[in-house]
């Protein structure tokens, strides 16, 4: 009889635990809202960006309990990714919710806007060809979130987190607008510097770019497609269809492609963040907290080298920051219950964000 009693008790505990988990998931799903912004700013481009932008907002468990306001963390996703990469594939809302419930993290609002485009997605810049993405965030997205939700609308209660190109975006946006966002954590940011390969030695098929009659012909070409988009973002030219950009190589009188060093330098000065540190030193000093990390085993070692140099340059300029290289590649260390998002990013946000 006692054995049956213990068995029944165990079954009830499992059943109760299962129901409780189901209830938590149901409650969580009701607090991930999808809003739509009609963007006037993103109507100014040459690639046909959809001006109806989805904004996914995760509200913490106590959001509807009282009148308390919350800090906001904006997540900038990588190009080729979608908001669902973070929300569904990586299950981030469920992970941070567990930390909230276990009292291991204070509560904040998480905003994941849609930065996809008809090409590879946002490079988090203002370009007349591929979109005024920085202006969209600053002038439309942040004001929209502050108007719609119970936020703490000040720079020390806003944080930026992003990965890869989104990591670059966090650095660029915060450096450009410290009055809006003063806390950032960039996960394996790219384009912090030029790495080691000169622009005329990249594995890019410039001939294919010049022969393309539409952007669609470049899809799936790897670095060739990426650099076509980089040129659209940083060398826009409304008078150069069909891609509406200038390129590092242009046809000479004999029909062969010739390297245009002045164009390459123009693109690098705009794209690589280390090129703009000195002129933005005043803004950098206004930021409350800067952190970025990178995986040592990235197959594109230029990213590793650039982040090391970027951290050194910040140190040489007296800019306090966290710059951490970890053993691993950038795809297998960030996510999950024990990933760096939990062990590094959340403690960082809790330390520096101003809560009510």
DAHUCOR-V802318 format. One record per residue. N is the residue number from 1. RES is the residue in three letters. SS is DSSP state (A for helix, B for strand, O for the rest). PHI is phi in degrees with one decimal (none if undefined). PSI is psi in radians with two decimals (NA if undefined). Layout:
n=N res=RES ss=SS phi=PHI psi=PSI
n=N res=RES ss=SS phi=PHI psi=PSI
//
This chain:
n=1 res=UNK ss=O phi=none psi=-0.76
n=2 res=UNK ss=A phi=-62.5 psi=-0.69
n=3 res=UNK ss=A phi=-60.5 psi=-0.77
n=4 res=UNK ss=A phi=-65.3 psi=-0.63
n=5 res=UNK ss=A phi=-64.2 psi=-0.78
n=6 res=UNK ss=A phi=-63.6 psi=-0.70
n=7 res=UNK ss=A phi=-63.3 psi=-0.78
n=8 res=UNK ss=A phi=-62.9 psi=-0.73
n=9 res=UNK ss=A phi=-61.8 psi=-0.76
n=10 res=UNK ss=A phi=-63.0 psi=-0.75
n=11 res=UNK ss=A phi=-62.7 psi=-0.71
n=12 res=UNK ss=A phi=-63.9 psi=-0.69
n=13 res=UNK ss=A phi=-64.6 psi=-0.78
n=14 res=UNK ss=A phi=-61.9 psi=-0.78
n=15 res=UNK ss=A phi=-63.1 psi=-0.77
n=16 res=UNK ss=A phi=-63.6 psi=-0.74
n=17 res=UNK ss=A phi=-62.1 psi=-0.74
n=18 res=UNK ss=A phi=-64.1 psi=-0.77
n=19 res=UNK ss=A phi=-64.3 psi=-0.72
n=20 res=UNK ss=A phi=-61.3 psi=-0.75
n=21 res=UNK ss=A phi=-64.4 psi=-0.70
n=22 res=UNK ss=A phi=-63.8 psi=-0.70
n=23 res=UNK ss=A phi=-64.9 psi=-0.69
n=24 res=UNK ss=A phi=-63.2 psi=-0.75
n=25 res=UNK ss=A phi=-65.1 psi=-0.70
n=26 res=UNK ss=A phi=-64.4 psi=-0.75
n=27 res=UNK ss=A phi=-64.4 psi=-0.71
n=28 res=UNK ss=A phi=-61.4 psi=-0.81
n=29 res=UNK ss=A phi=-61.3 psi=-0.53
n=30 res=UNK ss=A phi=-75.1 psi=-0.28
n=31 res=UNK ss=O phi=-105.0 psi=0.16
n=32 res=UNK ss=B phi=-104.1 psi=1.78
n=33 res=UNK ss=B phi=-98.6 psi=2.59
n=34 res=UNK ss=B phi=-117.9 psi=2.03
n=35 res=UNK ss=B phi=-109.1 psi=2.82
n=36 res=UNK ss=B phi=-120.6 psi=2.26
n=37 res=UNK ss=B phi=-109.0 psi=2.29
n=38 res=UNK ss=B phi=-91.2 psi=1.95
n=39 res=UNK ss=O phi=-94.7 psi=2.04
n=40 res=UNK ss=O phi=-73.3 psi=-0.64
n=41 res=UNK ss=A phi=-64.1 psi=-0.71
n=42 res=UNK ss=A phi=-77.9 psi=0.04
n=43 res=UNK ss=A phi=-77.8 psi=-0.23
n=44 res=UNK ss=O phi=-94.9 psi=1.57
n=45 res=UNK ss=O phi=-165.6 psi=3.03
n=46 res=UNK ss=O phi=-111.6 psi=0.05
n=47 res=UNK ss=O phi=-112.3 psi=0.03
n=48 res=UNK ss=O phi=79.2 psi=0.79
n=49 res=UNK ss=O phi=-67.6 psi=2.38
n=50 res=UNK ss=O phi=-70.0 psi=2.13
n=51 res=UNK ss=O phi=-83.1 psi=-0.08
n=52 res=UNK ss=B phi=-92.2 psi=1.85
n=53 res=UNK ss=B phi=-107.7 psi=2.25
n=54 res=UNK ss=B phi=-77.9 psi=2.44
n=55 res=UNK ss=B phi=-127.6 psi=2.00
n=56 res=UNK ss=B phi=-94.7 psi=2.23
n=57 res=UNK ss=B phi=-126.3 psi=2.08
n=58 res=UNK ss=B phi=-95.7 psi=2.17
n=59 res=UNK ss=O phi=-103.0 psi=2.32
n=60 res=UNK ss=O phi=-68.9 psi=2.87
n=61 res=UNK ss=O phi=-54.9 psi=-0.65
n=62 res=UNK ss=O phi=-94.4 psi=0.23
n=63 res=UNK ss=O phi=-57.2 psi=-0.74
n=64 res=UNK ss=O phi=-90.5 psi=0.12
n=65 res=UNK ss=O phi=-100.7 psi=1.57
n=66 res=UNK ss=O phi=95.9 psi=-2.86
n=67 res=UNK ss=O phi=-111.1 psi=0.21
n=68 res=UNK ss=O phi=-62.8 psi=2.48
n=69 res=UNK ss=O phi=-102.0 psi=2.84
n=70 res=UNK ss=B phi=-132.6 psi=2.61
n=71 res=UNK ss=O phi=-68.6 psi=2.85
n=72 res=UNK ss=B phi=-124.6 psi=2.33
n=73 res=UNK ss=B phi=-110.8 psi=2.10
n=74 res=UNK ss=B phi=-98.0 psi=2.23
n=75 res=UNK ss=B phi=-104.9 psi=2.20
n=76 res=UNK ss=B phi=-106.0 psi=1.96
n=77 res=UNK ss=O phi=-82.6 psi=2.83
n=78 res=UNK ss=O phi=-70.5 psi=2.76
n=79 res=UNK ss=O phi=-65.5 psi=2.75
n=80 res=UNK ss=O phi=71.5 psi=-0.32
n=81 res=UNK ss=O phi=-86.8 psi=2.98
n=82 res=UNK ss=O phi=-130.3 psi=2.92
n=83 res=UNK ss=A phi=-55.5 psi=-0.59
n=84 res=UNK ss=A phi=-61.7 psi=-0.42
n=85 res=UNK ss=A phi=-57.4 psi=-0.75
n=86 res=UNK ss=A phi=-81.9 psi=-0.77
n=87 res=UNK ss=A phi=-74.6 psi=-0.68
n=88 res=UNK ss=A phi=-107.4 psi=-0.98
n=89 res=UNK ss=A phi=-62.9 psi=-0.77
n=90 res=UNK ss=O phi=-94.8 psi=-0.16
n=91 res=UNK ss=O phi=57.8 psi=0.61
n=92 res=UNK ss=A phi=-63.7 psi=-0.76
n=93 res=UNK ss=A phi=-56.1 psi=-0.72
n=94 res=UNK ss=A phi=-65.9 psi=-0.66
n=95 res=UNK ss=A phi=-66.3 psi=-0.82
n=96 res=UNK ss=A phi=-72.9 psi=-0.52
n=97 res=UNK ss=A phi=-62.6 psi=-0.70
n=98 res=UNK ss=A phi=-62.4 psi=-0.68
n=99 res=UNK ss=A phi=-67.0 psi=-0.64
n=100 res=UNK ss=A phi=-61.7 psi=-0.85
n=101 res=UNK ss=A phi=-66.7 psi=-0.57
n=102 res=UNK ss=O phi=-84.2 psi=0.08
n=103 res=UNK ss=O phi=61.7 psi=0.51
n=104 res=UNK ss=O phi=-97.0 psi=-0.07
n=105 res=UNK ss=O phi=-152.7 psi=2.49
n=106 res=UNK ss=O phi=-74.5 psi=2.77
n=107 res=UNK ss=O phi=-84.9 psi=2.46
n=108 res=UNK ss=O phi=-144.5 psi=2.86
n=109 res=UNK ss=B phi=-88.6 psi=2.38
n=110 res=UNK ss=B phi=-111.6 psi=2.22
n=111 res=UNK ss=B phi=-117.8 psi=2.18
n=112 res=UNK ss=B phi=-125.9 psi=1.73
n=113 res=UNK ss=B phi=-84.4 psi=2.86
n=114 res=UNK ss=O phi=-89.5 psi=1.95
n=115 res=UNK ss=O phi=-109.7 psi=0.46
n=116 res=UNK ss=O phi=-77.8 psi=2.85
n=117 res=UNK ss=O phi=-151.0 psi=3.04
n=118 res=UNK ss=O phi=-66.7 psi=-0.19
n=119 res=UNK ss=O phi=-103.7 psi=-2.02
n=120 res=UNK ss=O phi=-99.9 psi=-0.16
n=121 res=UNK ss=O phi=114.3 psi=3.12
n=122 res=UNK ss=O phi=-66.7 psi=2.42
n=123 res=UNK ss=O phi=-102.6 psi=0.22
n=124 res=UNK ss=O phi=55.4 psi=0.94
n=125 res=UNK ss=O phi=-140.9 psi=2.99
n=126 res=UNK ss=B phi=-101.5 psi=2.04
n=127 res=UNK ss=B phi=-138.0 psi=2.33
n=128 res=UNK ss=O phi=-67.8 psi=-0.33
n=129 res=UNK ss=O phi=-89.1 psi=-0.93
n=130 res=UNK ss=O phi=-106.9 psi=0.19
n=131 res=UNK ss=B phi=115.3 psi=2.57
n=132 res=UNK ss=B phi=-93.1 psi=1.24
n=133 res=UNK ss=A phi=-71.1 psi=-0.68
n=134 res=UNK ss=A phi=-63.7 psi=-0.75
n=135 res=UNK ss=A phi=-63.0 psi=-0.66
n=136 res=UNK ss=A phi=-58.8 psi=-0.81
n=137 res=UNK ss=A phi=-65.5 psi=-0.83
n=138 res=UNK ss=A phi=-72.2 psi=-0.77
n=139 res=UNK ss=A phi=-97.2 psi=-0.31
n=140 res=UNK ss=A phi=-122.7 psi=-0.89
n=141 res=UNK ss=A phi=-66.8 psi=-0.95
n=142 res=UNK ss=A phi=-62.3 psi=-0.81
n=143 res=UNK ss=A phi=-60.8 psi=-0.64
n=144 res=UNK ss=A phi=-62.8 psi=-0.82
n=145 res=UNK ss=A phi=-63.8 psi=-0.73
n=146 res=UNK ss=A phi=-65.1 psi=-0.55
n=147 res=UNK ss=A phi=-77.7 psi=-0.62
n=148 res=UNK ss=A phi=-87.0 psi=-0.41
n=149 res=UNK ss=O phi=-130.5 psi=2.88
n=150 res=UNK ss=O phi=-82.5 psi=1.44
n=151 res=UNK ss=B phi=-106.1 psi=2.87
n=152 res=UNK ss=O phi=-99.2 psi=1.71
n=153 res=UNK ss=O phi=-82.2 psi=1.18
n=154 res=UNK ss=O phi=-146.5 psi=2.79
n=155 res=UNK ss=A phi=-65.1 psi=-0.60
n=156 res=UNK ss=A phi=-82.6 psi=0.03
n=157 res=UNK ss=A phi=-114.9 psi=0.26
n=158 res=UNK ss=B phi=-122.7 psi=2.42
n=159 res=UNK ss=B phi=-133.9 psi=2.66
n=160 res=UNK ss=B phi=-115.7 psi=2.35
n=161 res=UNK ss=B phi=-133.5 psi=2.45
n=162 res=UNK ss=B phi=-162.8 psi=2.83
n=163 res=UNK ss=B phi=-121.4 psi=2.51
n=164 res=UNK ss=O phi=55.6 psi=-2.01
n=165 res=UNK ss=A phi=-65.3 psi=-0.56
n=166 res=UNK ss=A phi=-66.8 psi=-0.52
n=167 res=UNK ss=A phi=-65.4 psi=-0.75
n=168 res=UNK ss=A phi=-58.9 psi=-0.72
n=169 res=UNK ss=A phi=-61.0 psi=-0.67
n=170 res=UNK ss=A phi=-63.6 psi=-0.76
n=171 res=UNK ss=A phi=-65.7 psi=-0.83
n=172 res=UNK ss=A phi=-61.3 psi=-0.82
n=173 res=UNK ss=A phi=-65.8 psi=-0.78
n=174 res=UNK ss=A phi=-66.1 psi=-0.71
n=175 res=UNK ss=A phi=-64.0 psi=-0.62
n=176 res=UNK ss=A phi=-77.4 psi=-0.55
n=177 res=UNK ss=O phi=-136.9 psi=1.15
n=178 res=UNK ss=O phi=-67.0 psi=-0.29
n=179 res=UNK ss=O phi=-72.3 psi=-0.31
n=180 res=UNK ss=O phi=-102.7 psi=-0.73
n=181 res=UNK ss=O phi=-136.4 psi=2.20
n=182 res=UNK ss=O phi=-119.8 psi=0.13
n=183 res=UNK ss=B phi=-132.8 psi=2.29
n=184 res=UNK ss=B phi=-148.5 psi=2.57
n=185 res=UNK ss=B phi=-135.5 psi=2.00
n=186 res=UNK ss=B phi=-103.0 psi=2.16
n=187 res=UNK ss=B phi=-92.1 psi=1.96
n=188 res=UNK ss=O phi=46.2 psi=1.03
n=189 res=UNK ss=O phi=-66.5 psi=2.58
n=190 res=UNK ss=O phi=-107.8 psi=2.85
n=191 res=UNK ss=O phi=64.1 psi=0.48
n=192 res=UNK ss=O phi=-74.9 psi=-0.32
n=193 res=UNK ss=O phi=-166.2 psi=-3.05
n=194 res=UNK ss=O phi=-91.9 psi=-0.03
n=195 res=UNK ss=O phi=68.4 psi=-2.27
n=196 res=UNK ss=O phi=-133.1 psi=-0.24
n=197 res=UNK ss=O phi=-90.2 psi=2.29
n=198 res=UNK ss=O phi=-68.9 psi=2.72
n=199 res=UNK ss=A phi=-63.0 psi=-0.47
n=200 res=UNK ss=A phi=-85.8 psi=0.11
n=201 res=UNK ss=A phi=-120.9 psi=0.24
n=202 res=UNK ss=O phi=-74.5 psi=2.69
n=203 res=UNK ss=O phi=-81.5 psi=1.21
n=204 res=UNK ss=O phi=-126.6 psi=2.29
n=205 res=UNK ss=O phi=-89.3 psi=1.50
n=206 res=UNK ss=A phi=-66.9 psi=-0.50
n=207 res=UNK ss=A phi=-62.4 psi=-0.76
n=208 res=UNK ss=A phi=-64.2 psi=-0.67
n=209 res=UNK ss=A phi=-61.6 psi=-0.77
n=210 res=UNK ss=A phi=-70.4 psi=-0.51
n=211 res=UNK ss=A phi=-82.6 psi=-0.29
n=212 res=UNK ss=O phi=-62.8 psi=2.32
n=213 res=UNK ss=O phi=-96.0 psi=-0.15
n=214 res=UNK ss=O phi=-157.7 psi=2.83
n=215 res=UNK ss=A phi=-64.4 psi=-0.55
n=216 res=UNK ss=A phi=-57.1 psi=-0.49
n=217 res=UNK ss=A phi=-69.9 psi=-0.21
n=218 res=UNK ss=A phi=-99.8 psi=-0.09
n=219 res=UNK ss=O phi=-63.5 psi=2.40
n=220 res=UNK ss=O phi=80.6 psi=0.20
n=221 res=UNK ss=O phi=-99.9 psi=0.25
n=222 res=UNK ss=O phi=65.1 psi=-2.19
n=223 res=UNK ss=A phi=-61.9 psi=-0.50
n=224 res=UNK ss=A phi=-62.6 psi=-0.83
n=225 res=UNK ss=A phi=-62.8 psi=-0.75
n=226 res=UNK ss=A phi=-61.9 psi=-0.77
n=227 res=UNK ss=A phi=-75.0 psi=-0.43
n=228 res=UNK ss=A phi=-61.8 psi=-0.73
n=229 res=UNK ss=A phi=-69.9 psi=-0.65
n=230 res=UNK ss=A phi=-60.9 psi=-0.73
n=231 res=UNK ss=A phi=-66.2 psi=-0.65
n=232 res=UNK ss=A phi=-62.5 psi=-0.60
n=233 res=UNK ss=A phi=-79.3 psi=-0.66
n=234 res=UNK ss=A phi=-115.6 psi=-0.16
n=235 res=UNK ss=O phi=-131.3 psi=0.87
n=236 res=UNK ss=B phi=-65.4 psi=2.52
n=237 res=UNK ss=O phi=-147.1 psi=1.81
n=238 res=UNK ss=O phi=-65.1 psi=-0.23
n=239 res=UNK ss=O phi=-101.6 psi=0.30
n=240 res=UNK ss=O phi=-129.1 psi=1.21
n=241 res=UNK ss=O phi=-71.3 psi=2.83
n=242 res=UNK ss=O phi=-90.0 psi=-0.16
n=243 res=UNK ss=O phi=-95.6 psi=-0.19
n=244 res=UNK ss=O phi=55.9 psi=0.87
n=245 res=UNK ss=B phi=-154.9 psi=2.74
n=246 res=UNK ss=O phi=-92.2 psi=2.84
n=247 res=UNK ss=O phi=-132.4 psi=2.89
n=248 res=UNK ss=O phi=-66.4 psi=-0.48
n=249 res=UNK ss=B phi=-118.6 psi=2.40
n=250 res=UNK ss=B phi=-133.6 psi=2.67
n=251 res=UNK ss=B phi=-70.9 psi=2.33
n=252 res=UNK ss=O phi=-88.9 psi=-3.08
n=253 res=UNK ss=O phi=-58.7 psi=-0.53
n=254 res=UNK ss=O phi=-91.0 psi=0.09
n=255 res=UNK ss=O phi=90.7 psi=-0.13
n=256 res=UNK ss=O phi=-84.7 psi=2.77
n=257 res=UNK ss=B phi=-84.1 psi=2.27
n=258 res=UNK ss=B phi=-115.7 psi=2.41
n=259 res=UNK ss=B phi=-72.3 psi=2.27
n=260 res=UNK ss=O phi=-107.4 psi=1.63
n=261 res=UNK ss=A phi=-60.7 psi=-0.64
n=262 res=UNK ss=A phi=-66.0 psi=-0.58
n=263 res=UNK ss=A phi=-70.2 psi=-0.76
n=264 res=UNK ss=A phi=-59.8 psi=-0.75
n=265 res=UNK ss=A phi=-65.5 psi=-0.68
n=266 res=UNK ss=A phi=-61.4 psi=-0.78
n=267 res=UNK ss=A phi=-63.9 psi=-0.78
n=268 res=UNK ss=A phi=-65.0 psi=-0.70
n=269 res=UNK ss=A phi=-62.5 psi=-0.58
n=270 res=UNK ss=A phi=-85.1 psi=-0.61
n=271 res=UNK ss=A phi=-85.2 psi=-0.76
n=272 res=UNK ss=O phi=-84.0 psi=2.16
n=273 res=UNK ss=A phi=-67.5 psi=-0.51
n=274 res=UNK ss=A phi=-65.9 psi=-0.33
n=275 res=UNK ss=A phi=-72.3 psi=-0.32
n=276 res=UNK ss=A phi=-114.2 psi=0.08
n=277 res=UNK ss=O phi=-62.1 psi=-0.82
n=278 res=UNK ss=A phi=-61.1 psi=-0.78
n=279 res=UNK ss=A phi=-71.9 psi=-0.30
n=280 res=UNK ss=A phi=-109.2 psi=0.35
n=281 res=UNK ss=A phi=-58.6 psi=-0.69
n=282 res=UNK ss=A phi=-61.0 psi=-0.74
n=283 res=UNK ss=A phi=-67.7 psi=-0.70
n=284 res=UNK ss=A phi=-58.8 psi=-0.67
n=285 res=UNK ss=A phi=-71.0 psi=-0.30
n=286 res=UNK ss=A phi=-82.4 psi=-0.31
n=287 res=UNK ss=O phi=-72.3 psi=2.44
n=288 res=UNK ss=O phi=-78.6 psi=-0.70
n=289 res=UNK ss=B phi=-153.3 psi=2.25
n=290 res=UNK ss=B phi=-124.7 psi=2.26
n=291 res=UNK ss=B phi=-142.9 psi=2.47
n=292 res=UNK ss=B phi=-152.5 psi=2.66
n=293 res=UNK ss=B phi=-140.2 psi=2.92
n=294 res=UNK ss=B phi=-154.5 psi=2.61
n=295 res=UNK ss=B phi=-87.3 psi=2.27
n=296 res=UNK ss=O phi=-62.9 psi=-0.49
n=297 res=UNK ss=O phi=-102.1 psi=0.45
n=298 res=UNK ss=O phi=-59.6 psi=2.29
n=299 res=UNK ss=O phi=-64.8 psi=-0.45
n=300 res=UNK ss=O phi=-90.8 psi=1.55
n=301 res=UNK ss=A phi=-65.7 psi=-0.27
n=302 res=UNK ss=A phi=-59.0 psi=-0.58
n=303 res=UNK ss=A phi=-66.0 psi=-0.72
n=304 res=UNK ss=A phi=-65.0 psi=-0.86
n=305 res=UNK ss=A phi=-61.4 psi=-0.76
n=306 res=UNK ss=A phi=-63.5 psi=-0.72
n=307 res=UNK ss=A phi=-67.8 psi=-0.66
n=308 res=UNK ss=A phi=-59.4 psi=-0.82
n=309 res=UNK ss=A phi=-67.8 psi=-0.64
n=310 res=UNK ss=A phi=-64.4 psi=-0.76
n=311 res=UNK ss=A phi=-62.0 psi=-0.73
n=312 res=UNK ss=A phi=-62.2 psi=-0.74
n=313 res=UNK ss=A phi=-65.3 psi=-0.69
n=314 res=UNK ss=A phi=-60.4 psi=-0.73
n=315 res=UNK ss=A phi=-62.1 psi=-0.76
n=316 res=UNK ss=A phi=-62.9 psi=-0.47
n=317 res=UNK ss=O phi=-92.6 psi=0.02
n=318 res=UNK ss=O phi=76.8 psi=0.43
n=319 res=UNK ss=O phi=-93.0 psi=2.00
n=320 res=UNK ss=O phi=-66.1 psi=2.36
n=321 res=UNK ss=O phi=-166.2 psi=2.91
n=322 res=UNK ss=B phi=-104.8 psi=2.14
n=323 res=UNK ss=B phi=-131.0 psi=1.84
n=324 res=UNK ss=B phi=-125.9 psi=2.19
n=325 res=UNK ss=B phi=-98.2 psi=2.25
n=326 res=UNK ss=B phi=-115.5 psi=2.72
n=327 res=UNK ss=O phi=-80.0 psi=2.00
n=328 res=UNK ss=O phi=145.2 psi=3.07
n=329 res=UNK ss=O phi=-100.3 psi=2.81
n=330 res=UNK ss=O phi=-72.6 psi=-0.02
n=331 res=UNK ss=O phi=-102.0 psi=-0.15
n=332 res=UNK ss=O phi=-123.1 psi=0.20
n=333 res=UNK ss=O phi=-122.1 psi=-0.24
n=334 res=UNK ss=O phi=-88.0 psi=-0.55
n=335 res=UNK ss=O phi=-113.3 psi=2.92
n=336 res=UNK ss=O phi=97.6 psi=3.05
n=337 res=UNK ss=O phi=-60.0 psi=-0.52
n=338 res=UNK ss=O phi=-115.0 psi=0.28
n=339 res=UNK ss=O phi=-74.1 psi=2.97
n=340 res=UNK ss=A phi=-65.7 psi=-0.43
n=341 res=UNK ss=A phi=-59.7 psi=-0.67
n=342 res=UNK ss=A phi=-79.3 psi=-0.81
n=343 res=UNK ss=A phi=-82.1 psi=-0.39
n=344 res=UNK ss=A phi=-116.0 psi=-0.88
n=345 res=UNK ss=A phi=-69.2 psi=-0.86
n=346 res=UNK ss=A phi=-60.3 psi=-0.81
n=347 res=UNK ss=A phi=-60.0 psi=-0.66
n=348 res=UNK ss=A phi=-61.4 psi=-0.81
n=349 res=UNK ss=A phi=-63.1 psi=-0.72
n=350 res=UNK ss=A phi=-66.0 psi=-0.56
n=351 res=UNK ss=A phi=-74.3 psi=-0.66
n=352 res=UNK ss=A phi=-108.0 psi=-0.48
n=353 res=UNK ss=O phi=-65.6 psi=2.50
n=354 res=UNK ss=O phi=-91.5 psi=2.08
n=355 res=UNK ss=O phi=-100.8 psi=2.83
n=356 res=UNK ss=O phi=-71.2 psi=NA
//
